[in-house]
Amino acid sequence: MIEGKSERYKLFWIGNDKGTGGVGIFLAEKWVDKGIEVNRVSDRIIQMKLMAGETIFTAISVYAPQCGLSEEAKDGFYDRLIAVASKVSEKEVLALAGDFNGHVGKTSDGFKEVHGGNG
């Protein structure tokens, strides 16, 4: 558990040993017993299902490949994400969040080291 100012949190995560990728979901301790499934899809996608009353909430957290990676890596990521999200029942509440590495425009404006100029 991780201590906050007034609450404790549990971290569900997945990463790799290369120091790239890695994604997680922090869950307040009071919700931990409501967790019914954690699916660590890849080092860039994690899914968690929670039961609240009669409702199943599905959270998907992502870290998309950045512009310097191959089109194959990017396509593979989005193919996996679509496969995971498409299995979520219409009766569930879906929350999809994360770092999609999106950029607007082709100029780096102070981010030359990390922006590929492909807006």
C-alpha positions as CSV (number, residue, x, y, z in Angstrom):
1,M,0.0,0.0,0.0
2,I,1.1,3.6,-0.6
3,E,0.2,6.3,1.9
4,G,-1.5,9.5,0.8
5,K,-2.4,12.4,2.9
6,S,-5.7,10.8,4.1
7,E,-5.9,7.5,2.3
8,R,-3.9,4.5,1.3
9,Y,-3.6,3.2,-2.2
10,K,-2.7,-0.1,-3.9
11,L,-0.8,0.0,-7.2
12,F,-1.6,-2.5,-9.9
13,W,1.0,-2.3,-12.6
14,I,3.0,-4.0,-15.3
15,G,6.3,-3.1,-16.9
16,N,9.4,-4.6,-18.4
17,D,13.1,-4.9,-17.6
18,K,14.2,-2.6,-20.4
19,G,13.1,0.6,-18.6
20,T,10.6,1.4,-21.4
21,G,6.8,1.2,-21.2
22,G,5.1,0.4,-18.0
23,V,1.6,1.3,-17.0
24,G,-0.5,1.0,-13.8
25,I,-3.7,1.9,-11.9
26,F,-3.8,3.3,-8.4
27,L,-6.8,2.1,-6.4
28,A,-7.9,3.6,-3.1
29,E,-7.7,0.9,-0.3
30,K,-11.5,1.2,0.3
31,W,-12.0,-0.1,-3.3
32,V,-9.5,-3.0,-3.3
33,D,-12.1,-5.6,-2.1
34,K,-14.3,-4.5,-5.0
35,G,-11.8,-5.6,-7.6
36,I,-12.9,-8.6,-9.5
37,E,-10.2,-8.9,-12.2
38,V,-6.9,-7.4,-13.2
39,N,-5.7,-8.2,-16.8
40,R,-2.1,-7.2,-17.4
41,V,-2.3,-7.2,-21.2
42,S,1.2,-5.9,-22.1
43,D,3.7,-3.4,-20.7
44,R,1.5,-0.7,-22.3
45,I,-2.0,-1.8,-21.4
46,I,-3.6,-2.9,-18.1
47,Q,-7.3,-3.5,-17.4
48,M,-9.2,-3.6,-14.1
49,K,-12.8,-4.6,-13.4
50,L,-14.5,-3.4,-10.2
51,M,-17.9,-4.2,-8.8
52,A,-19.9,-1.3,-7.3
53,G,-23.3,-2.4,-6.3
54,E,-24.8,-4.0,-9.3
55,T,-22.5,-2.2,-11.8
56,I,-19.2,-3.5,-13.2
57,F,-16.8,-0.7,-13.9
58,T,-13.9,-1.5,-16.3
59,A,-10.9,0.8,-16.3
60,I,-8.2,0.5,-19.1
61,S,-5.0,2.4,-18.6
62,V,-2.6,2.8,-21.5
63,Y,0.8,4.1,-22.4
64,A,0.9,4.4,-26.2
65,P,4.1,4.0,-28.2
66,Q,5.8,7.3,-29.0
67,C,6.5,8.7,-32.4
68,G,10.0,7.3,-32.7
69,L,8.9,3.6,-32.6
70,S,8.0,1.6,-35.7
71,E,4.6,1.6,-37.3
72,E,4.4,-2.2,-36.5
73,A,4.8,-1.4,-32.8
74,K,2.1,1.3,-32.9
75,D,-0.3,-0.9,-34.9
76,G,0.3,-3.8,-32.5
77,F,-0.5,-1.5,-29.6
78,Y,-3.8,-0.3,-31.1
79,D,-4.8,-3.8,-32.2
80,R,-4.4,-5.1,-28.7
81,L,-6.2,-2.1,-27.2
82,I,-9.2,-2.6,-29.6
83,A,-9.2,-6.3,-28.8
84,V,-9.4,-5.6,-25.1
85,A,-11.9,-2.8,-25.3
86,S,-14.2,-4.7,-27.7
87,K,-14.6,-7.5,-25.1
88,V,-16.1,-5.1,-22.5
89,S,-19.8,-5.7,-22.2
90,E,-22.2,-2.9,-23.1
91,K,-23.7,-3.4,-19.6
92,E,-20.3,-2.3,-18.1
93,V,-19.1,1.2,-17.5
94,L,-15.9,1.7,-19.4
95,A,-13.2,4.3,-18.5
96,L,-10.3,4.4,-21.0
97,A,-7.4,6.7,-19.9
98,G,-3.7,7.1,-20.2
99,D,-0.8,8.6,-22.2
100,F,-1.6,8.4,-25.9
101,N,1.5,10.3,-26.8
102,G,-0.6,12.7,-29.0
103,H,0.9,15.9,-30.4
104,V,-0.8,18.7,-32.2
105,G,1.2,20.4,-34.9
106,K,4.6,19.7,-36.5
107,T,6.7,22.1,-34.5
108,S,8.5,20.9,-31.3
109,D,8.4,24.3,-29.5
110,G,11.0,23.4,-26.9
111,F,10.5,19.6,-27.1
112,K,13.0,18.7,-29.8
113,E,14.4,15.8,-27.8
114,V,11.0,14.1,-27.5
115,H,8.9,15.4,-30.4
116,G,9.3,13.7,-33.8
117,G,7.9,16.6,-35.8
118,N,5.1,14.6,-37.3
119,G,2.2,16.3,-35.5
